[in-house]
C-alpha cells in the first residue's frame, strides 16, 4: 500500500471577502510549498483536483499547477484527482499533460472522470448532456494520440484533423490513467475498460455499497486480464488526541460533507438522514483522524478489509485549516503515519504507478 497527498487548489477563509491579488499570489506560493513538503515528508505522490469558477479557486484546472510541480519536485508521482475530461478539447489537454510527463521524467498519472458540477460545464459553454459519450470520445482520442502517429477523428462531440501529439509522452505508451467513476457499479466497471485503477471519493459509503462497486470493478478488470488496483481518497488529521483532531480538522470536513449532502451525494446512506447528522464524530469512521496509532489503524483497515491498494490523503480543505497548520500537519503525518506504513508494505509494481517512480 502507498499513500499520496491531495493538494486542494482552493483556499478561502469562511465568510471572507474576494481576495486581493497579493492574497491570491501568496496562497499560490503556499500551495506549491505544500507539495514540496509532502515529498519531503515521504508521501508517494502529490495529486491536484480540477477546480473552476469560484473565488476560492487558485489554480483553475490541474495542468498549470502540475507543470510547476514537475519542476519543483524530484521523486513523487504527480497527477490529477481528478481531471474532468468533458470540459476542454482532448488534444489541448493531452498536449499540456505530455509537457508535464516530460518535465517530470515520467512521473505523471491522470485520474479522468466525466464530472458532475453544472457550473464547470457552464464556465466553458459545454452542453450538459451526453457527458458519458463526451468522456468516452476524450479517452479514445488520447489512446490514438498515445500511438505517436498522425491521426484524424470524427466524433459526435470532438473532432481531430490530421492531429499529432507533440511532444510525445515521456512514458512509453502514455501516462497511466486512473478511473474516476464511483457513482454506481456501472461507472466503477467502466474504469476497468479504460484505466489501470479505480478511484473512490471520500464521501461515506456503506460496506454493502463498497462491495458492490469495488466488486464490479475488480470483476471487469479480471475479465480483461488486468490486475485490479483500488485507490481511495480520504481526508485526515493527526493530533495528540482524537478530540483535538476533530476540533482542528473534523468540522472543516463536516462543512464539505454538508455541501455534498445538499447535492444529493449522500442519498440513501442510513447514518446521514439530515445535515444535523454530519458531525465530526459521526463522520469519523470515514476519515483518517486521531492519534498516530488511530490513523495508522484506519489506513491498515482500508488495506486489509476493503482491499485498498492506494490512499490519497488530504489534510486541508477549502475553509481550512490554515496553511501554517497544514504545513506542520504534513510533516507530522509523514513521519508518524505515512513512513511507518510505507516501511511495512512493499513498493508497488503495477501499471497504475508512473514508470518514473517505479
N, C-alpha and C positions, 0 to 999 in steps of 0.2 A: 504494500500500500504506500502511496505517496500523497503528500499534502501540498497544495498550491495556495497562493494568496490572490483573492479577488480585490482589485483596486477599484473602489466605487468612484466613478468620474464625476459624480455630483457632490456639491458642497453648499449647504446653506443653513445658517442658524434658524431655528424656529421663529417665525414672525419677522424675519429680517427684511429690510428694505432691499431694493435692487442693488447689487454690488457695484462698487466703483471699479474703474479699470485697474487701479492698483490692487484692489482686493482680488480681482479675477487673476491677475498675473501672479500674485503671491500664492494663491491656492493652487495654481498650476504647478508652481515650483514645489509646493508641499506634496502634491500627488507624485511627482517624479521621485522625490526623496523617499516616499513610502515604498516605492518599487525597489529602489536600491537597498533599503533596509531589509525588505523581505528576502532579497537574495542573500544578504549578509547573515540573516537570521537562520538560513537553512531551508527555506521553502523551496519546493521543487520547481514551481512555476509562478509567474505573475500573469493574471488574466484581467482583461478590461471589458466593460459592458458597452452596449450600443445605446447612447442617450441622445435625445433631441428635444428642442422646442420648450425648454424650461429655463428659468432664470438661474437655477442652481447648477445647470449643466456647464462643465468647464471644458471638456473635450467632446464635441459633438461627433459621434461615430468613433470607433476604436482605432481607425487607421493612423490618425495623427499621433496619438499617444504611443501606440506600438512602434512607430517609426523612431520616436525618441528613445524608447526603452531598448530598441535593438542596438543602439549605440551606448546607452548608459548602463547596460547590464552585460555580464560576460558569460554566465553559466546557466541561468534559469531558462526553462522553456517560457515562451511568451505567446499569448494568444487571446482569442475573444471568448467571452462568456456572457452574452452570445453576440453574434453578428446577425442582424436582421436581413436576410437575403432577398427581401422583396422591395427594398427601398431605392436602390440605385442600380444602374446597369451592371450586369455581372462582369463585363470586361473592365470597366472602370475600377471596380473593387479588386478584381484579380491582379490588375497592374500594381495597385498600391500594396497588396499583400505580397506580391512577388518581390517588390523592393524590400519589404520588411524581412522576408525569408532570406534574402541575400545579405542584407546588412547584419543580420543576426547569425549568419553562417549556419542556417538550417535549424533554428530553434523555434520556428513558428508552428502553431496549430490554430485552427479556427472552428469554434462551435458555431453552427449555422442553424437558423430557425426561421419560421415564417413571420413571427411577431404577433402581437395581439393588441397593441395600443393604437387606436384610430388616429390619435394626434400625430404619431410618427408618419403614417401614410399621408395625412393631410399636409404635413410640412413640405412634402415633395410632390403633392398633387397626384399621388398614386391611387387609382381606383380601389375601393375597399371591397373587392370581390375576387373570387378565384385566386386567392392567395396561395393555396397549395400548388396550383398549376404554375404560378409565377415562380415559386421556390423551386419546383422541380425543373423548370427550364434553366434557372440560375445554376443548379447543380450540373445539369447536362452540359451547359456552356463551359463551366470550369473543367469538367472532365475532358472535353475536347481541347481546351486551351492547354491543359497539362501535357498533352501529347506532343507539343512542341512544333506542330506544323500549322501552316496557314489553313484557315477553315472558314466556312460560312454556315450560318444557322438562321433558319426562318421559323420562328415560333409565333405563338399567339400573343405573347407579351414582350418578348425580346427578339431582336434581330442582330446578326453579326454579318458583315460583308467583308470577305477576304481578311478576316481578323488574324492577329498574331500576338501571343502573349510575350511581351518583352519588357524587362528581362525575364528569362525563364526562371522557374523556381530553383532555389539552391538545392532543395531535396529532390532526389530522383523520383519522378512521377508525381510531384506536387507535395505540398504540405499535408499533414494528417487532418482529416475532417472529423469533428465530433458531432453527433446528432443532437439537435436541440429540441426534440419533440417529447414532452412528457404529459401532455394534457389528456391522453387517452391511450389504451393499449395499441390502437392502430397507429398513432403517432410514434409511440415507442418502437413498434415493429418496423416502421419505415426507416428509423435510424440505422438499422442493420443493413438496409439496402444501399445506402449512400455513404455511410460513415464507418469509422473504426471503433466508435464507442457510442454509448447512450448516456445523456446527462439528465439529471433531475434537479429541479429548483429547490429552495429551502423551505417552501411552504409545507405545513403539516400534511402528512399522508398516512392513513391507517395502514396496518400491516397487510390487510386484505388488498387494498388498492395498490400498494407497493408490489406485492407478489404478482398481481395481475399484470401490471405494466412492465416490471422488470422481467417477468417470465415471458411476456410476449416478445420483448427484445431478444432475450437470450435464445429463445426457441428459433427465431428467424435467423439470428447470427449463425447458429449451428447448422441450420439448413443450408446456408450459403458457404459453409466451410470456414467461417471466421471464428476467432476466439473472442467471446464476449468480453467487453471491458466497460465497467459501470462506474460512472462519475456522479457524485452528488455535490451540490453546493450547500454549505452550512455557514451560519453566522455564529460568531463566538467571541468569548472574552474570558481571560484567565485572571484570577484575583486570589487573595488570601482566603476568602470565604465565598460560598455561593451567594450569600446575601449581598456582599459587596459587588460581585459581578452583575447580579440582577439590577442593582441600583445604578451602576455606572453604564451598563450596556443594554440590559433587558428591555427597558422602556423604549429605547430607540427602535428595537426590533418590533415591539408591540405596535408602535406607530405605523411602521411599514406594513405589518400584518393587517391592521385595520383598513389601510388603503386597499390592499388586495381583497380583503373581505367584501368591501363595497363594490369591487369589480366582479364579484361572484367566484373568485378563485378558491374559496374555501367551502363552497356549497356542498352540503352532504356530509361534512365531517362531523361526527357525533359529539365531539368535545367543544365545538365552537358554533353554538347556535346564534350568538349575537356578538356584537363588538365588545360587550362587557366581559365576555369570556376570554378575550385576548389580552391576558396579563402576562408579565414576565414569568410568573410562577407556573401558570398553566401552559405556557409555550415552551418551558424549559426542556421537555423531552425532545424537542425538535431543534435545539440549539446545542452548541458545544460551549458550555458556560459553567463556570465554577472554579474550584481549586484545580491546580495542575493535574492531580490524580483523577478528579472527576472528568476533566476534559480528555485526558488520555483514555479513560474508560469508555467515554461516549464514542470516541473515534474507533476504538478497538471493537466495540459492539457493532458499529456500522459495517466494519470489515467482516467480522466473524458471523454475525447474524443475518445481515442483509446482503452479504457478498459484494460490498462496495470495494472497488479497486483504487479509487482516487477521490479525494475530498478537496474541493475548492473552498477555502475558508475566508470569510470576510469579517474584518474587525472594525469597520467604520461604515456607517450608513449616512444618508443624505443629511440627517439632522445631528449627527454626531456619533460618538464622542469627538472631542476636539482633535485637531491634527497633532498637538503636543502629546496628548494622552495616547493617541493611536500609535505614535512612534515608539513610545515606551512599551506599549502592548505587543507590537510586532516582535520586538527583541525578546520580551519575556515569553511570549507564545512559542517563538522559535526555540529558545533554549530549553524550556521546561516541558513542552508538549511535542513539537514537531520533530526536533532532533532525536529524542529518545524513541519515537515511533519509527522514524526512518532507520535507526540503528537496529530495530527489531526485525524489520522486514527487508527482503532482498530488493535490489534495484529492479525496476520494471523493464521488461524486454518485450515490447508489444508495439505493433504498428501504430497505435494511437499516440505513442510518445515520439516527438520530433527526433529525427536522426541525429541532430546536433547535440542532443542531451542524452543520447543512449550510449 
